[in-house]
Amino acid sequence: MRNLRKLLFIFMTIGLILPLSGCWDRKEVNELALVMAKAIDLTPDNRVLVSVHVAIPSRVGGAQTGMGGGSGGKSFFMISATGRSVSEADANVQKKLPRQLYLPHLRIILIGDRMAKTGMMDILDHFGRNPPNRLRTAILVAKDSDARSLLNTTYPLESLSGEAIRKLERQLTGSNTTLMDFMIQSASEGTDQMASAIDIKPAQESPGGDSSDTGGTDGSDSSSQGEESGDTEPAFSFDHCAVFRNLKLVGYLDPDDTMSLEWMLDRLKYTMLTMEVPKTGKTISVDLTQAHRRVRTQVQGNQVSVQYQLSGAAMLIENQTGLDADDPEVMKTFQTAVNAYVVHAGSRIVGANSLSRPC
């Protein structure tokens, strides 16, 4: 009996020790290359060009946060490779790195204009089949540009330009178009697909004065110096929307159409509108919030009619007409001008069952 207890004790001890053998499949941070953004282009010889932003941990966060390409150096580096497919290009990128590519931190996917016009089927297939890729990753189109050069643009307020793009899209449109959103659109019968389009506005020259005159270097002058240098930086723009048909880019909507489409799809959270008031020749600006939509569908025989009811709350933020905004009749005039502006913009977009097509 005593020997049996000893054997049982030994086996129990061994059984308890085995799970304590350590993390045999661990992945140390200093062995990983954290991919924060990815650009996909099509080269002139029809090969896939993949470019990835890899974060430099020692320069991300802390004192370097928000400095972008400042004196401390970039907080990321870009590496590119080509292949016959996205997967092959990814493998060729991996061959150039001493660390393993780590994709769960991927925040945005930027598609070049030429690649988007060729088709998105293979790209969606790649991201849908690889578990490390998250479907919550934002997807955007580089308007009239290749994605690589746009992604390589530094942004003063963010250490990672990819993160700046993602935040700007959410701030300006109220939401991000994700891989999941795009896949749902592509799987829905009779629907076109849409994604935010990004381009770069050219740098603005500082008004007046010589740009070489930067003033002193003490703390009192650093703020004005930063403002002057910020005016010469290129800026990202989200004024347009990329429209796909059968997963191929067919064109871009202008800013008014983009606003209307976002509103009709119930994606618009807030925006600023400027319109001319009839009989005055002057304009007013309103801050639109609480944008909502209601859809009513009616079937008569073989005809289907869809009615969109758009509503929202608007706050008057500028009045150039000289009219008294406290006068109820004037406010009715302003509201009529806002309604006419929205109806005119919305009439150029037809929507039904998430269908979005420019008229």
Salt bridges, closest charged atoms under 4 A:
GLU28 OE2 - ARG26 NE 3.36
GLU88 OE2 - ARG84 NH2 2.71
ASP90 OD2 - LYS38 NZ 3.10
ASP90 OD2 - HIS126 NE2 3.28
ASP113 OD2 - LYS117 NZ 3.15
ASP125 OD1 - ARG129 NE 2.66
ASP144 OD2 - LYS143 NZ 2.86
GLU158 OE2 - LYS167 NZ 3.31
GLU163 OE1 - ARG107 NH1 3.60
GLU163 OE2 - ARG166 NH2 2.67
ASP192 OD2 - ARG245 NH2 3.14
ASP192 OD2 - ARG357 NE 3.14
ASP239 OD2 - LYS201 NZ 3.92
ASP254 OD2 - ARG348 NH2 3.28
ASP257 OD2 - ARG348 NH2 3.40
GLU262 OE1 - ARG267 NE 3.02
GLU329 OE2 - LYS332 NZ 3.87
